[in-house]
Amino acid sequence: MDDLQRELGPLEDLEDDNDSSDDTSSKGKKSKLPLVNKMYAETSRETGFHKSTRTCLELIREALLHHRWQEAAEYMACYPQMLDDTTNGTGQQYKELIWRMSAEILHHHPNSKMEDYNNIYERMKHSGVKHYLMISLEHSFHLLHNGHIEDAKHQLSVAESWRHGKESAAQYQRIKLIHAYRSLLDYIIWCDKKFTYINSTEYPDGCENQDMDNYFRQASVNLKEILKTPGVWDPFVLSYVEMLEFYEDHEEAFQVLNDYAYDATFPPNPNAHVYLYRYLKRQNASKRKLVKVLKVLHALVPSHELMLEYSSLLFQSEKKKTDIQKALGVVLEMLDFACWRSNLDVWKLLKAIIQKLQLQEDWRDSVAGKMAPRKDWWPALHFTSFHASKDSQENPELKEVKASLTKILCPDRMLKYTA
């Protein structure tokens, strides 16, 4: 490392050289961009070894920032010497840094191999206990990403049995996460076996069915357990419900989705209501139940794509006179968002809703009430001459539908959007 320091010179000298060349090229004008602070500053107690490693770290960071992966890898080969430094306990504070930088370099280096990943992960896992579980989890992610499912599961199985000292709250949460992801890998293996089972040309024997059932039971235990902890567990919920549906345990599947959507201890999660709605739809649930779920989703995300179905269900309702007015409000709120501005289905539904409303005596008041807070900005969002020209070229049917609604939605405005 000292040879590296002597060969390259102090980092400060490199900065001075760069500054002088920049000054020459820019004729004395210095960049107005803010300087990046050094990660570790020089101290009075710093030894030559510390100064060399600090310089090496700055060079690694410089190479990373400019995506010079080969250069970063060469410097990185020297930097792990910091793990051997026991002065004032500084070795521990560098372990996570080495782990993160090494993984980043390997991820981008064109010649990196699986063996390189395995070596760095194993070395960092056994260099200290603080990050063992998270490194094991990241290691399994990388193996899974590269199709090594059994190896990924093995890493998590080893991490499940790992213990060090008195279990802290943070360690407890990480172990639960390890359990959950190991069960997710059981689910993936179960999916492979299910695919083989379904597509088998011969009648599957009992051993194959039992093997698939075993993976289901292994996955179910921890997936069910993790869902007791408040959080966003979308992939775990979907995996568990898919297996329950396969075994026709519809009562448990509904209970899992219902609790995930409505448990007050969980954070608001629009996806939870989407999953519940789609499940109920697959089970041919009543329109009343579907509307109930979409009503909550509407309160969370009024621009969600399922709001088109929500408005359609309200439009088709014959029980309540107010449902058609609710349908009008839902579709207008969708059109408040620019992402729906050119959607023909939404505009056609709006036209159908207004035509049905016109059968009521007070339909003008209903439309005016909904449009009152929109009258100042809706014309600019939907009904300018630019929109008329664009819709005429790209979607003439859309222009025709919108033009038929201009006088109804904005009766007091002189609009340039004409058929």
C-alpha angles and dihedrals in degrees: 000000000000088000089053090051093049092045097049099031126221116322089237089061091052090052091049091051092050092047092051093049090047090050091052094048094045095041096243096318113131123208116262091212114116116255119244112244117240115256094227124018126216115264134197091247093052116128127208089260091054092047092051094049091045089053090047091052092052090050091050091051091048091052092047093050090053095041094243093151099171091051091047090051092052093052091042090059088067101038100071087075083089087075088069093054111104096172108132090341093288093143093077095054092056097051098083090043092054091046094051096043094045092051091048093051093047091047092058103030109107093218100045117131134201089250089060091054093047092050096051094043093049093046093049093045091056097039090079143342102240097085100024097114097044092046089050090051093049090047090054091048090055092048091048091049089056094048099258096130098158092048090049090051090049091055091052093044090055091047091050091063095043117113133170125184122311111352111248126207091252092049090049091054092048092050090052088052090050089052091050095050092045087055089049088057089050087054091051091052089046089054091053091051092045090053090052091046095051096044097042113125090205128057106270115242123238094256092060092049091047091050091053091047091052092056089049092054093045092050095043096057097062097030089057090046096050090053089065089068115080111248146092106295102161101147092044093050093048092048094050094046093049091056093045091051091050090056089043094241091146095158092059092042092054092046092052093050094042093051091045091053101040107028104120092210091064121083116256106276121179090195090063090062092044091054092048092048094050091048092051090048091053088052092051092242120183121275089244091062092045092051091049092057095044091050090064092044089052090056090053101039114012090178095055116130090239089065087081088062091043092054091046092053091051090046091053093049115110098180103077130039089209093059092077090052090050088051089054091052093049095051093044090053089052090054090051085076120075092223090072097040095104099033109125095197092058093049092046090051090049090053092049091049092051091047089054091045090054088070087071121079095228096046093121091056091049093053093042091051092054093044097045095090090043103047095095099051109020095078090057091047098048116004111052125123088252091058090047092053094044095047091046091057101037104031118007092178090057091051091051093052094046093046091055090057102046097089092044097049098037107022095158097052130084100228127194092209105103135160 
